[in-house]
Amino acid sequence: CRKYASRIVVQPPRHNKQSTEIIHNFKDVITYFLLKFRRVNRDVKPQKIFYYRDGVSNGQFVQTLREELAHIQAACRELEEGYEPQVTYITAQKRHKTRLFCHRDERSDYKSGNVPAGTVVDTTITHPLLFDFFLCSHSGIQGTSRPCHYTVLWDDSHLSADLIQCFTYFLCHVYARCTRSVSYPAPIYYAHLLCTRARTLLASMGYNWNNPSLLPTTDSIEGKLRQHRDLRKDVYFL
């Protein structure tokens, strides 16, 4: 059984034409989800946290890992003294130029000629030091399929590569809008949908995204985008 919770946070404006990749008030966001998890599960806290992070380039790995992992651990310590769940931090990247092809035509998808869904490459073309892999989790219908590049930056659980790859692949099958597997895990898709919904709603309220000084604060945005009580337990942004 799976349940999803959501929260909208406004990122600070850009400075010197460089966007802020670190999630604003990330510790408060993690605390919010931990409290919600404990409330829904009758005072049971998560023992393992899988964090799939999108939108991070290779040059920002060290910064995002250092700051966001510290916020996750700080939120856990504030929730309860001695509470240290195992954290697995995985980045997902689609903006790359790597493509996968079958060495033999009979092994490719018979309709599109792409690699079959579930193809994993974790040797030869991967980083020599980092734990990363390419996973083509979807079946390409038209054109050449683009695999998703995953990098495991932190893993307290010491999970095997096969287990992380299988778990990631399984998450690509639970996207509610599609009856087939999609190109990356459903939680990332849902986060994109929520951001699009929030941006559209704020634009309809007259906010100008081209003028950062006129953007609302996180406190005011949560008040304006407050869900109806009948939707608080649903994935309303689908």
Backbone as JSON, one array per atom type, in Angstrom:
{
  "sequence": "CRKYASRIVVQPPRHNKQSTEIIHNFKDVITYFLLKFRRVNRDVKPQKIFYYRDGVSNGQFVQTLREELAHIQAACRELEEGYEPQVTYITAQKRHKTRLFCHRDERSDYKSGNVPAGTVVDTTITHPLLFDFFLCSHSGIQGTSRPCHYTVLWDDSHLSADLIQCFTYFLCHVYARCTRSVSYPAPIYYAHLLCTRARTLLASMGYNWNNPSLLPTTDSIEGKLRQHRDLRKDVYFL",
  "N": [[0.85, -1.18, 0.0], [0.56, 2.2, -0.81], [0.95, 5.66, -0.08], [0.7, 9.14, -0.73], [2.05, 12.26, 0.13], [2.07, 15.84, 0.03], [3.76, 19.0, -0.34], [4.12, 22.47, -0.88], [6.76, 24.6, -1.64], [8.28, 27.73, -1.94], [10.97, 28.6, -3.92], [13.85, 30.65, -3.3], [14.62, 33.76, -5.08], [16.72, 34.05, -8.03], [20.23, 34.68, -7.86], [22.72, 36.63, -9.25], [22.27, 35.43, -11.71], [22.28, 32.73, -11.17], [20.66, 29.87, -10.26], [19.08, 28.71, -7.23], [19.8, 25.63, -6.01], [19.51, 24.15, -3.71], [16.92, 22.99, -1.71], [14.56, 25.19, -0.4], [14.07, 25.86, 3.06], [14.34, 23.15, 3.77], [14.65, 21.41, 5.94], [12.36, 21.91, 7.48], [10.45, 20.98, 5.72], [11.03, 18.21, 5.62], [10.54, 17.59, 8.31], [7.79, 18.07, 8.4], [6.81, 15.98, 6.73], [7.7, 13.72, 8.14], [6.25, 13.94, 10.55], [3.68, 13.71, 9.52], [3.77, 11.13, 8.45], [4.14, 9.66, 10.8], [1.75, 10.23, 12.12], [-0.2, 9.13, 10.44], [0.5, 6.45, 10.49], [0.05, 5.49, 13.03], [1.8, 6.42, 15.15], [4.19, 5.31, 14.37], [7.46, 5.53, 13.19], [9.35, 6.11, 10.15], [11.8, 3.71, 9.25], [13.59, 3.55, 7.23], [14.61, 5.81, 4.73], [14.07, 6.7, 1.49], [15.3, 8.85, -0.81], [14.67, 10.42, -3.69], [16.16, 12.53, -5.88], [15.69, 15.12, -8.13], [16.85, 17.23, -10.82], [19.5, 18.0, -10.32], [22.76, 18.79, -11.22], [25.91, 17.28, -12.22], [28.02, 18.78, -11.16], [26.94, 19.81, -8.85], [26.6, 17.88, -7.0], [28.09, 17.45, -4.58], [27.53, 19.72, -3.0], [24.65, 19.72, -2.76], [24.25, 17.21, -1.57], [25.69, 17.44, 0.85], [24.35, 19.57, 2.2], [21.54, 18.98, 2.08], [21.36, 16.36, 3.08], [22.29, 16.82, 5.66], [20.17, 18.38, 6.61], [18.08, 16.52, 6.55], [18.95, 14.66, 8.49], [19.07, 16.36, 10.71], [16.37, 17.05, 11.01], [15.33, 14.58, 11.73], [16.6, 14.12, 14.19], [15.51, 16.2, 15.69], [12.88, 15.42, 15.77], [12.84, 13.19, 17.45], [14.95, 12.26, 20.09], [17.86, 10.49, 19.4], [16.8, 9.26, 17.21], [17.6, 7.92, 14.21], [17.14, 7.24, 11.22], [17.87, 5.06, 8.42], [19.23, 6.4, 5.49], [18.83, 6.72, 2.03], [20.11, 8.3, -0.64], [19.41, 9.36, -3.78], [20.1, 10.58, -6.96], [18.42, 11.65, -9.94], [18.73, 11.89, -13.39], [17.85, 13.18, -16.52], [18.74, 14.8, -18.5], [20.96, 14.27, -20.51], [23.29, 12.89, -22.9], [23.5, 10.23, -23.43], [22.75, 7.19, -25.01], [21.19, 4.01, -25.39], [21.68, 0.91, -27.08], [20.74, -2.19, -28.55], [22.93, -4.93, -29.01], [22.31, -7.02, -30.6], [19.75, -7.36, -32.98], [17.54, -8.99, -32.5], [17.15, -8.9, -29.81], [16.11, -6.47, -29.22], [13.32, -4.17, -28.78], [10.54, -5.24, -30.56], [8.88, -3.53, -31.96], [9.71, -0.76, -31.91], [12.47, -0.92, -31.99], [14.07, -0.14, -29.9], [15.94, -0.54, -26.8], [14.75, -3.09, -24.58], [12.23, -2.47, -22.04], [13.38, -1.99, -18.74], [16.05, -2.36, -19.02], [19.31, -2.27, -17.77], [22.37, -0.6, -17.27], [25.36, -0.73, -15.7], [28.07, -0.7, -15.83], [31.21, -0.04, -17.5], [30.33, 2.37, -19.08], [29.78, 3.98, -16.99], [30.46, 6.05, -14.05], [33.82, 6.01, -12.81], [34.26, 6.03, -10.07], [31.95, 6.73, -8.57], [28.75, 5.41, -7.44], [26.72, 4.63, -9.77], [24.19, 4.25, -12.34], [22.58, 3.44, -15.45], [19.22, 3.34, -16.33], [16.78, 2.16, -18.38], [13.66, 2.38, -18.11], [11.24, 2.43, -19.4], [9.24, 1.55, -22.27], [10.11, 2.5, -25.37], [8.11, 4.26, -27.67], [8.21, 5.89, -29.91], [10.94, 7.12, -31.75], [14.29, 7.31, -30.32], [14.86, 5.78, -27.24], [15.55, 7.42, -24.16], [17.6, 6.73, -21.55], [17.34, 6.93, -17.96], [19.62, 8.46, -15.78], [20.95, 7.42, -12.85], [22.36, 8.24, -9.71], [23.76, 7.09, -6.82], [24.26, 8.79, -4.08], [24.41, 8.59, -1.35], [24.09, 6.04, 1.06], [22.96, 4.64, 3.74], [21.9, 2.18, 4.31], [23.34, 0.29, 3.02], [22.64, -1.15, 0.7], [22.42, -3.6, -1.92], [23.5, -3.28, -5.36], [21.76, -4.48, -7.17], [19.36, -4.56, -5.72], [18.71, -1.85, -5.29], [18.45, -1.01, -7.94], [16.32, -2.63, -8.84], [14.28, -1.8, -7.09], [14.04, 0.88, -7.85], [13.21, 0.53, -10.48], [10.75, -0.74, -10.06], [9.3, 1.36, -8.93], [8.79, 2.84, -11.14], [6.54, 1.76, -12.2], [4.21, 2.49, -10.96], [2.9, 4.78, -11.59], [0.08, 6.75, -11.76], [-1.16, 7.8, -14.0], [-0.58, 6.28, -16.18], [-0.69, 3.06, -17.66], [1.49, 1.55, -18.12], [5.05, 1.1, -17.59], [6.95, 4.0, -16.73], [9.36, 6.62, -17.55], [10.89, 7.48, -15.36], [10.94, 7.26, -11.7], [7.71, 7.23, -10.1], [7.21, 9.06, -7.86], [8.84, 11.28, -8.55], [7.63, 12.14, -10.9], [5.14, 12.93, -9.86], [5.94, 15.05, -8.24], [6.71, 16.88, -10.2], [4.24, 17.34, -11.42], [2.87, 18.55, -9.3], [4.35, 20.92, -8.96], [3.85, 22.15, -11.41], [1.08, 22.53, -11.22], [0.94, 24.29, -9.0], [2.36, 26.49, -9.99], [0.72, 27.27, -12.13], [-1.67, 27.94, -10.82], [-0.83, 30.1, -9.22], [-0.08, 31.88, -11.19], [-2.57, 32.42, -12.28], [-3.57, 33.93, -10.24], [-2.35, 36.31, -10.57], [0.35, 36.63, -10.08], [3.65, 37.47, -11.07], [6.02, 35.68, -12.61], [8.34, 36.51, -13.79], [9.29, 38.58, -12.37], [11.02, 38.42, -9.65], [10.85, 39.82, -7.21], [8.21, 40.23, -6.72], [7.14, 37.83, -6.09], [5.39, 35.49, -3.98], [5.85, 34.68, -0.48], [6.79, 31.6, 1.22], [5.03, 31.1, 3.35], [2.77, 32.64, 2.7], [2.03, 31.51, 0.27], [1.26, 28.91, 0.91], [-1.06, 29.43, 2.27], [-2.69, 30.46, 0.24], [-2.82, 28.34, -1.54], [-4.08, 26.35, -0.2], [-5.36, 23.11, 0.34], [-8.66, 21.76, -0.18], [-10.5, 20.26, 2.48], [-11.47, 17.76, 1.79], [-9.67, 16.88, -0.03], [-7.21, 16.51, 1.06], [-6.12, 14.06, 1.65], [-5.72, 12.93, -0.76], [-4.17, 12.5, -4.0], [-4.35, 15.2, -5.32], [-3.38, 16.68, -7.45], [-3.25, 15.19, -9.73]],
  "CA": [[0.0, 0.0, 0.0], [1.36, 3.43, -0.89], [0.23, 6.91, 0.08], [1.54, 10.28, -1.08], [1.78, 13.56, 0.75], [2.69, 16.9, -0.77], [3.89, 20.33, 0.23], [4.66, 23.41, -1.85], [7.73, 25.53, -1.07], [8.77, 28.69, -2.92], [12.42, 28.77, -3.93], [14.28, 32.06, -3.34], [14.96, 34.21, -6.43], [18.09, 33.83, -8.49], [21.23, 35.72, -7.58], [23.79, 36.62, -10.24], [21.85, 34.53, -12.77], [22.49, 31.34, -10.76], [19.51, 29.41, -9.5], [19.35, 28.04, -5.97], [19.42, 24.23, -6.15], [19.15, 23.6, -2.41], [15.5, 23.23, -1.44], [14.37, 26.19, 0.65], [13.43, 25.34, 4.28], [14.23, 21.71, 3.56], [14.47, 20.72, 7.22], [10.95, 22.03, 7.85], [9.69, 20.09, 4.83], [11.23, 16.84, 6.09], [9.8, 17.46, 9.57], [6.36, 17.98, 8.05], [6.51, 14.64, 6.22], [7.9, 12.75, 9.22], [5.11, 14.03, 11.45], [2.52, 13.17, 8.82], [3.95, 9.68, 8.39], [3.91, 9.09, 12.13], [0.33, 10.36, 12.45], [-0.98, 8.19, 9.62], [0.9, 5.07, 10.81], [-0.16, 5.21, 14.46], [2.99, 6.75, 15.93], [5.35, 4.55, 13.88], [8.33, 6.36, 12.37], [10.04, 5.35, 9.1], [13.13, 3.21, 9.58], [14.42, 3.8, 6.05], [14.15, 6.92, 3.9], [14.6, 6.75, 0.13], [15.13, 10.21, -1.31], [14.99, 10.57, -5.1], [16.35, 13.96, -6.11], [15.75, 15.48, -9.53], [17.27, 18.59, -11.09], [20.84, 18.29, -9.82], [23.81, 18.48, -12.17], [27.06, 16.6, -11.63], [28.83, 19.71, -10.39], [26.26, 20.22, -7.63], [26.41, 16.7, -6.16], [28.68, 17.6, -3.25], [26.8, 20.76, -2.26], [23.3, 19.28, -2.41], [24.33, 16.09, -0.63], [26.14, 17.92, 2.15], [23.37, 20.41, 2.87], [20.23, 18.35, 2.22], [21.49, 15.23, 4.0], [22.36, 17.38, 7.02], [18.82, 18.8, 6.99], [17.3, 15.31, 6.84], [19.4, 14.12, 9.77], [18.69, 17.3, 11.77], [14.93, 16.91, 11.21], [15.09, 13.32, 12.45], [17.03, 14.3, 15.58], [14.55, 17.08, 16.36], [11.64, 14.68, 15.98], [13.02, 12.35, 18.64], [16.35, 12.09, 20.4], [18.36, 9.16, 19.07], [16.15, 8.72, 16.01], [18.5, 8.02, 13.08], [16.77, 6.26, 10.18], [18.82, 4.88, 7.33], [18.88, 7.27, 4.37], [19.4, 6.43, 0.71], [19.99, 9.54, -1.42], [19.61, 9.01, -5.19], [19.76, 11.62, -7.93], [17.92, 11.16, -11.23], [19.04, 12.86, -14.45], [17.43, 12.84, -17.88], [19.38, 15.71, -19.45], [22.28, 13.78, -20.91], [23.32, 12.48, -24.31], [23.76, 8.79, -23.52], [21.68, 6.36, -25.57], [21.5, 2.58, -25.33], [21.24, 0.14, -28.24], [20.97, -3.63, -28.44], [23.98, -5.43, -29.9], [21.63, -7.89, -31.56], [18.42, -6.85, -33.26], [16.49, -9.86, -31.96], [16.95, -8.59, -28.39], [15.49, -5.16, -29.09], [11.86, -4.11, -28.87], [10.22, -5.6, -31.94], [8.14, -2.46, -32.63], [10.48, 0.48, -32.05], [13.89, -1.17, -32.12], [14.78, 0.33, -28.71], [16.23, -1.56, -25.79], [13.52, -3.41, -23.85], [12.04, -1.82, -20.74], [14.06, -2.67, -17.65], [17.47, -2.51, -19.33], [20.2, -1.58, -16.83], [23.8, -0.61, -17.57], [26.08, -0.2, -14.54], [29.51, -0.88, -16.02], [31.85, 0.46, -18.72], [30.05, 3.78, -19.39], [29.44, 4.67, -15.75], [31.56, 6.77, -13.39], [34.77, 5.04, -12.24], [34.31, 6.07, -8.6], [30.62, 6.84, -7.97], [27.79, 4.31, -7.62], [25.7, 5.14, -10.67], [23.73, 3.31, -13.35], [21.57, 3.89, -16.41], [18.05, 2.46, -16.36], [15.73, 2.48, -19.35], [12.53, 1.7, -17.47], [10.04, 2.5, -20.23], [9.33, 1.01, -23.62], [9.99, 3.62, -26.3], [7.11, 4.09, -28.72], [8.66, 6.6, -31.1], [12.26, 7.68, -31.56], [15.24, 6.55, -29.5], [14.62, 5.93, -25.81], [16.61, 8.04, -23.37], [17.59, 6.16, -20.2], [17.55, 7.84, -16.83], [20.9, 8.25, -15.13], [20.8, 7.48, -11.4], [23.6, 8.23, -8.94], [23.52, 6.89, -5.39], [25.25, 9.62, -3.39], [24.5, 8.2, 0.06], [23.29, 4.84, 1.35], [23.2, 4.09, 5.07], [21.4, 0.81, 4.4], [24.3, -0.6, 2.36], [21.88, -2.04, -0.16], [23.13, -4.06, -3.1], [23.15, -2.57, -6.59], [20.57, -5.12, -7.75], [18.17, -4.2, -4.96], [18.39, -0.45, -5.58], [17.99, -0.93, -9.33], [14.98, -3.24, -8.91], [13.34, -0.93, -6.39], [13.83, 2.04, -8.72], [12.42, 0.08, -11.63], [9.37, -0.98, -9.61], [8.65, 2.65, -8.73], [8.38, 3.35, -12.45], [5.31, 1.07, -12.61], [3.08, 2.87, -10.1], [2.41, 6.1, -11.99], [-1.35, 6.56, -11.9], [-1.64, 8.26, -15.3], [-0.14, 5.38, -17.24], [-0.82, 1.64, -17.33], [2.78, 0.93, -18.37], [6.14, 1.73, -16.86], [7.34, 5.31, -17.23], [10.81, 6.78, -17.72], [11.56, 7.57, -14.06], [10.03, 6.89, -10.62], [6.45, 7.98, -9.99], [7.28, 10.23, -6.97], [9.41, 12.42, -9.27], [6.58, 12.61, -11.79], [4.14, 13.62, -9.06], [6.52, 16.33, -7.83], [6.62, 17.77, -11.36], [2.84, 17.72, -11.58], [2.52, 19.49, -8.23], [4.97, 22.21, -9.27], [3.11, 22.75, -12.53], [-0.22, 22.98, -10.7], [1.15, 25.47, -8.16], [2.76, 27.61, -10.85], [-0.45, 27.7, -12.9], [-2.61, 28.59, -9.91], [-0.3, 31.4, -8.82], [-0.16, 32.76, -12.36], [-3.96, 32.86, -12.41], [-3.82, 34.92, -9.19], [-1.72, 37.57, -10.94], [1.77, 36.71, -9.75], [4.52, 37.56, -12.23], [7.22, 34.88, -12.36], [9.51, 37.18, -14.34], [9.73, 39.58, -11.4], [11.15, 37.69, -8.38], [10.51, 40.62, -6.04], [6.75, 40.19, -6.53], [6.71, 36.47, -5.79], [4.95, 35.34, -2.59], [6.67, 33.88, 0.42], [6.27, 30.25, 1.42], [3.88, 31.15, 4.26], [1.59, 33.15, 2.01], [1.63, 30.61, -0.81], [0.54, 27.78, 1.48], [-2.4, 29.88, 2.57], [-3.45, 30.64, -0.99], [-2.99, 27.06, -2.21], [-4.53, 25.36, 0.79], [-6.3, 22.17, -0.25], [-9.93, 21.51, 0.48], [-10.33, 19.17, 3.44], [-11.78, 16.48, 1.17], [-8.6, 16.52, -0.94], [-5.94, 16.48, 1.76], [-5.6, 12.7, 1.66], [-5.68, 12.45, -2.13], [-3.2, 13.12, -4.9], [-5.28, 16.06, -6.02], [-2.77, 17.32, -8.62], [-3.31, 14.31, -10.9]],
  "C": [[0.89, 1.24, 0.0], [0.45, 4.65, -0.76], [1.2, 8.05, -0.19], [1.07, 11.5, -0.31], [2.54, 14.62, -0.04], [2.77, 18.19, 0.02], [4.59, 21.23, -0.78], [5.55, 24.41, -1.12], [8.23, 26.43, -2.19], [10.28, 28.81, -2.81], [12.77, 30.25, -3.96], [14.67, 32.46, -4.75], [16.43, 33.98, -6.75], [18.98, 35.02, -8.13], [22.37, 35.55, -8.58], [23.55, 35.57, -11.31], [22.13, 33.07, -12.44], [21.33, 30.93, -9.86], [19.95, 28.71, -8.22], [18.87, 26.6, -6.05], [18.98, 23.63, -4.82], [17.7, 23.96, -2.12], [15.35, 24.14, -0.23], [13.6, 25.58, 1.82], [13.27, 23.83, 4.23], [14.03, 20.95, 4.87], [13.02, 20.78, 7.68], [10.08, 21.12, 6.99], [9.81, 18.65, 5.29], [10.49, 16.61, 7.41], [8.31, 17.31, 9.34], [6.0, 16.57, 7.59], [6.7, 13.57, 7.29], [6.73, 12.75, 10.19], [3.85, 13.44, 10.8], [2.59, 11.65, 8.72], [3.63, 9.04, 9.74], [2.44, 9.16, 12.52], [-0.52, 9.33, 11.69], [-0.72, 6.75, 10.05], [0.9, 4.8, 12.31], [1.13, 5.29, 15.27], [4.2, 5.89, 15.56], [6.16, 5.45, 12.96], [8.99, 5.51, 11.28], [11.44, 4.94, 9.54], [14.11, 3.41, 8.43], [13.79, 4.93, 5.24], [14.85, 6.84, 2.55], [14.27, 8.13, -0.44], [15.61, 10.27, -2.75], [15.01, 12.06, -5.43], [16.51, 14.23, -7.6], [16.29, 16.9, -9.66], [18.64, 18.97, -10.57], [21.86, 17.88, -10.86], [25.0, 17.84, -11.45], [27.9, 17.53, -10.76], [28.21, 20.15, -9.08], [26.03, 19.05, -6.68], [26.88, 16.94, -4.72], [27.89, 18.6, -2.41], [25.42, 20.28, -1.82], [23.33, 18.14, -1.41], [24.69, 16.59, 0.76], [25.03, 18.67, 2.89], [22.04, 19.67, 3.09], [20.29, 17.13, 3.13], [21.58, 15.72, 5.44], [20.98, 17.83, 7.5], [17.95, 17.6, 7.31], [17.67, 14.76, 8.21], [19.01, 15.04, 10.93], [17.19, 17.2, 12.05], [14.6, 15.64, 11.99], [15.48, 13.46, 13.92], [16.06, 15.18, 16.35], [13.23, 16.36, 16.63], [11.71, 13.83, 17.24], [14.51, 12.13, 18.87], [16.77, 10.65, 20.14], [17.73, 8.54, 17.84], [17.04, 8.98, 14.8], [18.13, 6.96, 12.04], [17.84, 6.18, 9.1], [18.33, 5.64, 6.1], [19.58, 6.8, 3.11], [19.08, 7.62, -0.2], [20.37, 9.24, -2.87], [19.22, 10.19, -6.07], [19.32, 10.98, -9.24], [18.13, 12.25, -12.27], [18.56, 12.33, -15.79], [18.12, 13.71, -18.94], [20.82, 15.27, -19.7], [22.17, 13.26, -22.33], [23.6, 11.0, -24.49], [22.53, 8.07, -24.06], [22.14, 4.9, -25.57], [20.92, 1.88, -26.55], [21.56, -1.33, -28.0], [22.04, -4.06, -29.45], [23.38, -6.33, -30.98], [20.2, -7.41, -31.73], [17.32, -7.7, -32.63], [16.24, -9.6, -30.48], [16.27, -7.24, -28.17], [13.99, -5.27, -29.13], [11.44, -4.29, -30.32], [9.48, -4.49, -32.67], [9.01, -1.24, -32.92], [11.96, 0.26, -32.28], [14.72, -0.68, -30.95], [15.14, -0.84, -27.79], [14.95, -1.86, -25.02], [13.44, -2.7, -22.51], [12.68, -2.66, -19.64], [15.54, -2.89, -17.91], [18.31, -1.66, -18.38], [21.64, -1.71, -17.32], [24.51, 0.03, -16.38], [27.58, -0.47, -14.62], [29.94, -0.16, -17.3], [31.61, 1.96, -18.96], [29.68, 4.58, -18.15], [30.68, 5.32, -15.14], [32.52, 5.76, -12.74], [34.78, 4.99, -10.72], [32.92, 6.07, -7.96], [29.78, 5.59, -8.25], [26.65, 4.86, -8.48], [25.32, 4.05, -11.69], [22.72, 3.99, -14.26], [20.45, 2.86, -16.43], [17.06, 2.97, -17.38], [14.48, 1.72, -18.91], [11.28, 1.67, -18.32], [10.3, 1.89, -21.6], [9.09, 2.15, -24.6], [9.01, 3.32, -27.42], [7.58, 4.72, -30.02], [10.02, 7.23, -30.82], [13.14, 6.78, -30.69], [15.0, 6.83, -28.03], [15.83, 6.56, -25.12], [16.57, 7.44, -21.97], [17.75, 7.24, -19.14], [18.85, 7.46, -16.13], [20.74, 8.47, -13.63], [22.18, 7.42, -10.75], [23.26, 8.12, -7.47], [24.62, 7.64, -4.64], [25.43, 9.22, -1.92], [23.6, 7.0, 0.3], [23.69, 4.26, 2.69], [22.82, 2.62, 5.17], [22.36, -0.2, 3.79], [23.58, -1.64, 1.5], [22.72, -2.44, -1.38], [22.67, -3.27, -4.33], [21.89, -3.17, -7.21], [19.3, -4.68, -7.03], [17.76, -2.76, -5.25], [17.85, -0.31, -7.0], [16.6, -1.52, -9.48], [13.94, -2.35, -8.24], [13.02, 0.3, -7.23], [12.96, 1.67, -9.9], [10.96, -0.17, -11.24], [8.61, 0.32, -9.4], [8.19, 3.27, -10.05], [7.09, 2.72, -12.95], [4.08, 1.54, -11.85], [2.57, 4.27, -10.4], [0.95, 5.98, -12.4], [-1.89, 6.96, -13.27], [-1.34, 7.3, -16.44], [-0.26, 3.94, -16.77], [0.47, 0.87, -17.61], [3.84, 1.62, -17.52], [6.53, 3.04, -17.53], [8.86, 5.47, -17.12], [11.56, 7.02, -16.42], [10.53, 7.43, -12.95], [8.83, 7.82, -10.47], [6.54, 9.16, -9.02], [7.88, 11.47, -7.65], [8.38, 13.01, -10.22], [5.54, 13.42, -11.01], [4.65, 14.97, -8.57], [6.46, 17.34, -8.97], [5.19, 18.24, -11.57], [2.42, 18.74, -10.53], [3.11, 20.86, -8.49], [4.23, 22.92, -10.4], [1.77, 23.29, -12.07], [-0.06, 24.25, -9.87], [1.51, 26.69, -9.01], [1.57, 28.15, -11.62], [-1.44, 28.44, -12.02], [-2.12, 29.98, -9.5], [-0.33, 32.38, -9.98], [-1.58, 33.27, -12.56], [-4.34, 33.88, -11.35], [-3.11, 36.24, -9.46], [-0.26, 37.69, -10.59], [2.61, 36.64, -11.02], [5.82, 36.82, -11.93], [8.48, 35.53, -12.9], [10.04, 38.28, -13.42], [9.83, 38.93, -10.03], [10.73, 38.49, -7.16], [9.01, 40.59, -5.74], [6.24, 38.8, -6.2], [6.34, 36.36, -4.31], [5.96, 34.56, -1.78], [6.03, 32.52, 0.6], [5.03, 30.26, 2.31], [2.62, 31.61, 3.53], [1.11, 32.21, 0.92], [0.86, 29.41, -0.25], [-0.88, 28.17, 1.88], [-3.27, 30.0, 1.34], [-3.73, 29.32, -1.7], [-3.42, 25.96, -1.25], [-5.57, 24.43, 0.17], [-7.6, 22.12, 0.53], [-9.77, 20.28, 1.37], [-10.63, 17.8, 2.83], [-10.66, 16.0, 0.26], [-7.26, 16.31, -0.23], [-5.31, 15.08, 1.8], [-5.47, 12.13, 0.26], [-4.55, 13.15, -2.89], [-3.98, 14.02, -5.84], [-4.72, 16.65, -7.31], [-2.72, 16.4, -9.84], [-4.36, 14.79, -11.88]]
}
